[in-house]
Amino acid sequence: MQCPDCGATHIRKNGKRKGKQNHICVACGRQFIEAYEPHRGYSDEVRRECLKMYVSGAGFRAIERVKGVHHTTVITWVKQVGEGLPDAYAPETTPEVGELDELETFVGSKKQDLAVDRR
């Protein structure tokens, strides 16, 4: 076994961490384990599919049920993608036609009719 930094072969055991043997290089003092596991996580394909589902209108918990990815993970992915987007859209030309939704709201207070006889 060799030190990953200096390549020295004078290595000592240095306890265990998370069930794996920890080693230390006598020459440079670097601590390391013999074999590192690759990063566990979701593939880019799963991430892309979850984000497509979100953009298509699926809720976070619906994505969780279908894909098996926890909803807070999907929320984190959406936030990461959102940070890369520009703050506001600045069109080069002003559109000539706009669209408004018809929405009527009641503003004020309703007065109770005290003249109604309730028997």
Backbone as CSV, one residue per row, in Angstrom:
resi,resn,N_x,N_y,N_z,CA_x,CA_y,CA_z,C_x,C_y,C_z
1,MET,0.846,-1.176,0.000,0.000,0.000,0.000,0.894,1.243,0.000
2,GLN,0.467,2.259,-0.739,1.229,3.504,-0.843,0.381,4.684,-0.404
3,CYS,1.048,5.732,0.069,0.375,6.979,0.445,-0.119,7.660,-0.836
4,PRO,-1.372,8.127,-0.870,-1.861,8.799,-2.078,-1.183,10.136,-2.353
5,ASP,-0.577,10.760,-1.329,0.086,12.053,-1.533,1.532,11.899,-1.967
6,CYS,2.333,11.253,-1.101,3.779,11.217,-1.360,4.246,9.899,-1.967
7,GLY,3.434,8.857,-1.949,3.813,7.576,-2.547,4.679,6.709,-1.652
8,ALA,4.893,7.129,-0.404,5.715,6.340,0.524,5.011,5.042,0.884
9,THR,5.817,4.026,1.230,5.243,2.730,1.578,5.263,2.465,3.079
10,HIS,5.822,3.392,3.867,5.865,3.230,5.330,4.532,3.751,5.893
11,ILE,3.592,2.811,6.066,2.225,3.142,6.459,1.910,2.432,7.766
12,ARG,1.143,3.086,8.641,0.698,2.472,9.900,-0.828,2.534,9.974
13,LYS,-1.379,1.561,10.705,-2.811,1.599,10.961,-3.093,2.725,11.935
14,ASN,-4.253,3.379,11.760,-4.577,4.529,12.602,-6.041,4.495,13.014
15,GLY,-6.494,3.368,13.554,-7.858,3.254,14.035,-8.838,2.954,12.918
16,LYS,-10.114,2.999,13.288,-11.178,2.749,12.316,-12.144,3.914,12.323
17,ARG,-12.725,4.170,11.177,-13.722,5.221,11.053,-14.832,4.714,10.154
18,LYS,-16.064,4.748,10.672,-17.230,4.256,9.950,-17.029,2.817,9.484
19,GLY,-16.378,2.028,10.333,-16.191,0.614,10.047,-15.069,0.298,9.078
20,LYS,-14.299,1.270,8.650,-13.205,1.041,7.706,-11.870,1.352,8.374
21,GLN,-10.861,0.591,8.004,-9.534,0.780,8.572,-8.937,2.094,8.079
22,ASN,-8.483,2.912,9.007,-7.846,4.176,8.688,-6.329,3.979,8.754
23,HIS,-5.588,4.561,7.824,-4.130,4.443,7.781,-3.516,5.835,7.848
24,ILE,-2.267,5.891,8.283,-1.540,7.159,8.312,-0.154,6.940,7.716
25,CYS,0.288,7.899,6.933,1.616,7.839,6.321,2.624,8.384,7.329
26,VAL,3.681,7.634,7.575,4.698,8.070,8.532,5.493,9.244,7.965
27,ALA,5.691,9.274,6.645,6.512,10.315,6.021,5.821,11.681,6.010
28,CYS,4.568,11.730,5.540,3.911,13.037,5.382,2.779,13.280,6.373
29,GLY,2.310,12.248,7.065,1.257,12.421,8.062,-0.149,12.401,7.496
30,ARG,-0.305,12.077,6.223,-1.618,12.032,5.591,-2.396,10.822,6.099
31,GLN,-3.676,11.055,6.464,-4.550,9.962,6.860,-5.423,9.585,5.670
32,PHE,-5.652,8.278,5.485,-6.450,7.827,4.366,-6.965,6.427,4.649
33,ILE,-7.944,6.004,3.839,-8.407,4.622,3.889,-7.918,3.930,2.624
34,GLU,-7.940,2.606,2.649,-7.342,1.863,1.544,-8.098,2.059,0.229
35,ALA,-9.431,2.000,0.275,-10.209,2.129,-0.960,-11.402,3.046,-0.697
36,TYR,-11.562,4.033,-1.535,-12.679,4.954,-1.415,-13.827,4.461,-2.272
37,GLU,-15.048,4.585,-1.747,-16.227,4.208,-2.522,-16.649,5.386,-3.396
38,PRO,-17.196,5.093,-4.558,-17.678,6.199,-5.393,-18.858,6.900,-4.719
39,HIS,-19.075,8.134,-5.082,-20.152,8.941,-4.517,-21.494,8.293,-4.809
40,ARG,-22.269,8.075,-3.758,-23.601,7.515,-3.953,-24.575,8.668,-4.149
41,GLY,-25.380,8.554,-5.142,-26.350,9.601,-5.414,-27.197,9.203,-6.612
42,TYR,-28.065,10.086,-7.017,-28.932,9.808,-8.150,-28.214,10.163,-9.446
43,SER,-28.506,9.405,-10.479,-27.877,9.669,-11.772,-28.445,10.959,-12.363
44,ASP,-27.741,11.485,-13.336,-28.205,12.698,-14.011,-29.516,12.445,-14.740
45,GLU,-29.712,11.204,-15.209,-30.949,10.864,-15.917,-32.156,10.952,-14.992
46,VAL,-32.033,10.423,-13.767,-33.128,10.478,-12.792,-33.408,11.926,-12.415
47,ARG,-32.352,12.682,-12.218,-32.507,14.098,-11.859,-33.234,14.864,-12.969
48,ARG,-32.837,14.612,-14.204,-33.452,15.287,-15.350,-34.938,14.932,-15.461
49,GLU,-35.272,13.641,-15.261,-36.666,13.216,-15.342,-37.508,13.866,-14.247
50,CYS,-36.958,13.956,-13.034,-37.692,14.590,-11.932,-37.938,16.065,-12.216
51,LEU,-36.939,16.748,-12.754,-37.102,18.168,-13.071,-38.097,18.365,-14.216
52,LYS,-38.117,17.453,-15.192,-39.104,17.536,-16.271,-40.513,17.350,-15.723
53,MET,-40.655,16.415,-14.782,-41.969,16.200,-14.171,-42.418,17.441,-13.421
54,TYR,-41.494,18.107,-12.729,-41.835,19.317,-11.978,-42.276,20.425,-12.929
55,VAL,-41.544,20.605,-14.021,-41.886,21.646,-14.991,-43.221,21.335,-15.657
56,SER,-43.541,20.046,-15.803,-44.804,19.644,-16.422,-45.997,19.832,-15.495
57,GLY,-45.732,20.153,-14.220,-46.825,20.441,-13.308,-47.031,19.415,-12.208
58,ALA,-46.198,18.389,-12.147,-46.336,17.393,-11.085,-45.857,17.982,-9.766
59,GLY,-46.504,17.614,-8.688,-46.102,18.085,-7.365,-44.895,17.317,-6.850
60,PHE,-44.281,17.852,-5.807,-43.082,17.226,-5.255,-43.380,15.829,-4.715
61,ARG,-44.496,15.667,-4.023,-44.817,14.356,-3.459,-45.260,13.374,-4.541
62,ALA,-45.839,13.861,-5.628,-46.182,12.981,-6.747,-44.906,12.452,-7.400
63,ILE,-43.918,13.316,-7.544,-42.627,12.891,-8.094,-41.993,11.859,-7.169
64,GLU,-42.122,12.077,-5.867,-41.579,11.135,-4.888,-42.231,9.754,-5.042
65,ARG,-43.546,9.726,-5.222,-44.253,8.447,-5.370,-43.857,7.727,-6.649
66,VAL,-43.709,8.463,-7.745,-43.431,7.845,-9.039,-41.966,7.425,-9.161
67,LYS,-41.051,8.318,-8.804,-39.629,8.078,-9.031,-38.889,7.491,-7.824
68,GLY,-39.477,7.610,-6.637,-38.796,7.095,-5.452,-37.708,8.015,-4.925
69,VAL,-37.709,9.269,-5.352,-36.747,10.267,-4.890,-37.447,11.126,-3.849
70,HIS,-36.818,11.328,-2.692,-37.461,12.088,-1.623,-37.792,13.495,-2.099
71,HIS,-38.945,14.005,-1.646,-39.424,15.305,-2.150,-38.487,16.452,-1.786
72,THR,-37.809,16.383,-0.646,-36.876,17.472,-0.311,-35.665,17.463,-1.234
73,THR,-35.296,16.299,-1.741,-34.209,16.227,-2.714,-34.624,16.927,-4.000
74,VAL,-35.853,16.693,-4.438,-36.351,17.339,-5.661,-36.419,18.852,-5.451
75,ILE,-36.862,19.285,-4.269,-36.921,20.726,-3.966,-35.524,21.329,-4.060
76,THR,-34.529,20.632,-3.524,-33.150,21.122,-3.582,-32.674,21.235,-5.022
77,TRP,-33.010,20.243,-5.850,-32.627,20.305,-7.265,-33.276,21.482,-7.964
78,VAL,-34.541,21.746,-7.670,-35.245,22.870,-8.294,-34.596,24.189,-7.876
79,LYS,-34.231,24.296,-6.602,-33.559,25.521,-6.139,-32.218,25.704,-6.826
80,GLN,-31.454,24.620,-7.001,-30.154,24.715,-7.665,-30.303,25.179,-9.107
81,VAL,-31.290,24.662,-9.798,-31.520,25.082,-11.185,-31.975,26.535,-11.215
82,GLY,-32.824,26.930,-10.259,-33.335,28.294,-10.200,-32.255,29.331,-9.941
83,GLU,-31.208,28.949,-9.199,-30.120,29.895,-8.927,-29.350,30.242,-10.196
84,GLY,-29.341,29.327,-11.157,-28.624,29.571,-12.405,-29.397,30.411,-13.399
85,LEU,-30.678,30.647,-13.130,-31.502,31.431,-14.053,-31.316,32.925,-13.806
86,PRO,-31.525,33.750,-14.810,-31.434,35.203,-14.602,-32.583,35.692,-13.725
87,ASP,-32.374,36.828,-13.069,-33.379,37.364,-12.150,-34.660,37.774,-12.863
88,ALA,-34.544,38.446,-13.990,-35.739,38.924,-14.689,-35.513,38.817,-16.193
89,TYR,-36.605,38.640,-16.894,-36.553,38.563,-18.349,-36.634,39.973,-18.911
90,ALA,-35.686,40.335,-19.729,-35.665,41.664,-20.338,-35.863,41.517,-21.844
91,PRO,-37.106,41.634,-22.316,-37.345,41.481,-23.758,-36.751,42.649,-24.537
92,GLU,-36.344,42.354,-25.765,-35.765,43.396,-26.607,-36.833,44.339,-27.141
93,THR,-38.033,43.812,-27.396,-39.121,44.649,-27.891,-40.313,44.531,-26.945
94,THR,-41.086,45.601,-26.875,-42.278,45.591,-26.043,-43.420,44.982,-26.844
95,PRO,-44.136,44.005,-26.293,-45.233,43.403,-27.052,-46.368,44.401,-27.270
96,GLU,-47.045,44.294,-28.432,-48.128,45.211,-28.766,-49.439,44.791,-28.127
97,VAL,-49.604,43.496,-27.873,-50.849,42.980,-27.317,-50.542,42.318,-25.983
98,GLY,-51.361,42.627,-24.994,-51.216,41.988,-23.692,-52.459,41.216,-23.346
99,GLU,-52.356,40.310,-22.412,-53.496,39.499,-22.019,-53.723,39.662,-20.525
100,LEU,-54.976,39.882,-20.171,-55.332,40.003,-18.764,-56.382,38.962,-18.427
101,ASP,-56.297,38.425,-17.245,-57.331,37.512,-16.775,-58.461,38.324,-16.186
102,GLU,-59.682,37.830,-16.376,-60.832,38.512,-15.798,-60.971,38.054,-14.359
103,LEU,-60.821,38.989,-13.459,-60.903,38.668,-12.050,-61.609,39.801,-11.334
104,GLU,-62.675,39.460,-10.652,-63.416,40.442,-9.887,-63.324,40.078,-8.432
105,THR,-63.049,41.038,-7.600,-62.995,40.772,-6.163,-63.869,41.779,-5.444
106,PHE,-64.363,41.361,-4.310,-65.166,42.249,-3.480,-64.252,42.874,-2.442
107,VAL,-64.180,44.183,-2.450,-63.364,44.891,-1.486,-64.296,45.728,-0.633
108,GLY,-64.209,45.593,0.641,-65.075,46.338,1.541,-65.622,45.407,2.605
109,SER,-66.661,45.874,3.279,-67.241,45.029,4.325,-68.716,44.819,4.029
110,LYS,-69.197,43.645,4.336,-70.609,43.341,4.152,-71.351,43.795,5.399
111,LYS,-72.439,44.494,5.191,-73.239,44.965,6.316,-74.359,43.979,6.558
112,GLN,-74.603,43.676,7.809,-75.674,42.744,8.144,-77.018,43.483,8.092
113,ASP,-78.004,42.825,7.556,-79.342,43.391,7.469,-80.075,43.100,8.773
114,LEU,-80.256,44.100,9.612,-80.884,43.899,10.913,-82.410,43.925,10.821
115,ALA,-82.960,44.361,9.677,-84.398,44.491,9.543,-85.090,43.129,9.281
116,VAL,-84.304,42.103,8.993,-84.881,40.793,8.692,-85.381,40.167,9.985
117,ASP,-86.635,39.754,9.976,-87.247,39.124,11.157,-86.958,37.643,11.112
118,ARG,-86.300,37.139,12.079,-85.917,35.726,12.110,-86.830,35.008,13.112
119,ARG,-87.734,34.235,12.637,-88.642,33.496,13.520,-88.361,32.049,13.511
